[in-house]
Each structure stands twice: as structure tokens, then as C-alpha cells.
Amino acid sequence: MINLRSDTVTRPSAAMREAMANAEVGDDVWGDDPTVNQLQERCKELTGKPAALFVTSGCLGNQLAIKSHTNPSEEIIAEWDSHIVKYEIAGPSFISGVQVMPLKGVHGFMDPDEIAAHIRPDWYHYPKTSLVCIENTHNRAGGTVYPLDDIKQVSKVCKDNNLKLHLDGARIFNASVESGVSVKDYSTQADSITFCFSKGLGAPIGSILCGDEDFIIRAHKYRKILGGGMRQAGIIAAGALFALENNVERLKDDHKNARHFAEEISKLPYVVIDMESVQTNIVIFNTTKDASRIKEVLEGKGILLTNDGKDKMRAVFHMDVSAEQTEQAIGIFKTLKA
Ligand SMILES: Cc1ncc(COP(=O)(O)O)c(C=O)c1O
């Protein structure tokens, strides 16, 4: 099977498993796991943030950030198709008691003026706007890379209006290798960042949340309340450290495969792709055929991908899909009748 469902489907390599098996461990709920501590230190260096907290998932990292930046009955601004709005099951209202003001972006990026226009005036009828969340790369927009200048403008709007800015950087390394902008340069524009080891970086579990000391003290308590404390978590932190050491630069290969795949399938009469959106490892495309039927036929031919509704499909490239398999997938696509 060529699995293009997501970059979360990768399996840890033999070398990563060895690093995990040999990890030094302790009880991380006591703060005693040396490998978790090493990972958190490394992430502080990478992001330029004073504190870091290892968490089970990107979803938990985002929700802890929202909880730690806000108070109940406030409002946060996030992009309409962002992971936080679309796939976190109304987590901001469930966990933090806040309401989301979703704004439609272009390629996933909200217009800073529109953000400014949606900050609530101070009036007793309104919730207080307290946080803006952005996503880089933007998953549902096709893995698009947030231009640093745009992030700077959003950051300025937040600073000028006393709002916090959270960066959902689940795939920040994809953004970084593609744009040449360091993870630190992205992170320092925001008050907090979360990123994932379990996506393109190829680790089996884990994400990190970084921010200032007080913010991470709050997030640590909320992680505990939500049952997110892990004991000998060094076993999984070792996979994350291995990923940071070995699997960052190779993300460019995934971007190359995604681009090639998109260019080739865009020639098919029933495929419509906005090639501007194909910037990293995700290819979102529309089809004039029934997407769920295409998915089914492709599954029968050994390709797994996802559809979103009647005519939208997504293919994601990662370390377990080689250039040869990309070629194979293109060949199979071409056998589908127009
Ligand atoms: C942009 C983005 N943020 C957050 C997440 C959540 O990560 P996790 O699946 O580790 O909870 C995802 C997962 O696909 C994502 O694409």
C-alpha cells in the first residue's frame, strides 16, 4: 500500500526504535526524566522560548495554549479552516469556555486588517478578544507556508491590541525547510508555539508546547488536569530527539514528491489543483468525479488517500513514500478513466 492519508502514518525506523529502546528514563511527572528534559531544552533552543512542555499531541498542545492564554467567556480569533476550528471538536469552548471568531483566510492566512477589524470593542455586551491563533504550514489550505512578513503584521496587530498570539506549528519544520526561515524566527513572532514530532518528522508520538515561564507553568497544571502527565516518557521523547537530529532536512524530499505528483495529476481532465497551494508535502485537489468513488477505486489499486466531501481530496507525502512510490501512484492515477 502507498499510504497518502497523512504524514502521521509513518512508522519509526529501526534506528529510531533503537534510540527509543536505549533512552535513559525517569518519572516525568516528577520532572525526573532526563530524556524528556533534554528534549524540552532542545525545543527551547530551537524556538527561542524560555520554557517548553512535552505533550502527547498537537491537539493537546493547542488546547493547553488556548486554556493558558485565556479566561472563560473571552473570544479567540482563528482561521475558518484551521485545525483548531475544524478538527479539535470545539475544544476551545469545551476546555477553555471561550468562543471562536473564525475568519476566512487566503491560502489559510488571515488578513491582518480583518483581524484588527474583528477585535471586540470594550463594551459590556461583548466578549473580550484575548488570543489570535495562526497555523503554519496550513493543513487544509494545502500545506501552505505563512510568509514571515504576514506573521509579523499579525503579531503587530496582537501587540498593538494587547492580544496573545499562538502559532500552531504542527508542521513548522516543513515551513522552515521550504522558506529558509528558522523555526526561531517564526516562533519569536508569537507568544507560544506548538509543533509535532509525529508528523513529517517521523516519530510515533509527541508534540511540544513552548512559551514563557509563567505560561508553561499554567499549561503544565492544565496538562495534569487533563490527564496528560506521562511517567517514563523518555522512551517517546528519544524518538522525538532522533527525529529532530535526523529527519528535518529530508522533508525537502517530501515536498519534491508532492510537487511532482501535483504537477502530473493536474494534467488529468478530471483533476483541478490550485498549484499555488502546493508548497510543501500536502496536495489538496478537486475532482469533477465523485471523490469517494475515486478513493475507493484507488484503494483497490493500493493507494490510500482521503476525501473531504464530494469533490475534494488530499494526498500527503512523507518519509514512508519514496520517489519511486510517488511515480507508481501517478501511474495508477493515470489509469483512472476520465
Ligand atoms: C495543523 C495541525 N495542527 C494540529 C494537529 C493535531 O495534531 P495531533 O494529531 O497530534 O493531535 C494537526 C494534525 O493533523 C494539524 O494538522
The ligand as a Tripos MOL2 file, in Angstrom:
@<TRIPOS>MOLECULE
LIG
   16    16     1     0     0
SMALL
NO_CHARGES

@<TRIPOS>ATOM
      1 C1         -2.1760   21.9010   11.6930 C.3       1 LIG1
      2 C2         -2.4160   20.8360   12.7070 C.ar      1 LIG1
      3 N1         -2.4600   21.1720   13.9930 N.ar      1 LIG1
      4 C3         -2.6620   20.2640   14.9660 C.ar      1 LIG1
      5 C4         -2.8150   18.9400   14.6460 C.ar      1 LIG1
      6 C5         -3.1000   17.9540   15.7490 C.3       1 LIG1
      7 O1         -2.0840   17.0550   15.9350 O.3       1 LIG1
      8 P1         -2.3780   15.6630   16.6770 P.3       1 LIG1
      9 O2         -2.9460   14.7620   15.6560 O.co2     1 LIG1
     10 O3         -1.0190   15.2640   17.1670 O.co2     1 LIG1
     11 O4         -3.3180   15.9550   17.7880 O.co2     1 LIG1
     12 C6         -2.7870   18.5310   13.3040 C.ar      1 LIG1
     13 C7         -2.9730   17.1070   12.9560 C.2       1 LIG1
     14 O5         -3.0640   16.7250   11.8300 O.2       1 LIG1
     15 C8         -2.5920   19.5140   12.3170 C.ar      1 LIG1
     16 O6         -2.5960   19.2040   11.0210 O.3       1 LIG1
@<TRIPOS>BOND
     1     1     2 1
     2     2     3 ar
     3     2    15 ar
     4     3     4 ar
     5     4     5 ar
     6     5     6 1
     7     5    12 ar
     8     6     7 1
     9     7     8 1
    10     8     9 2
    11     8    10 1
    12     8    11 1
    13    12    13 1
    14    12    15 ar
    15    13    14 2
    16    15    16 1
@<TRIPOS>SUBSTRUCTURE
     1 LIG1         1 GROUP 0 **** ****
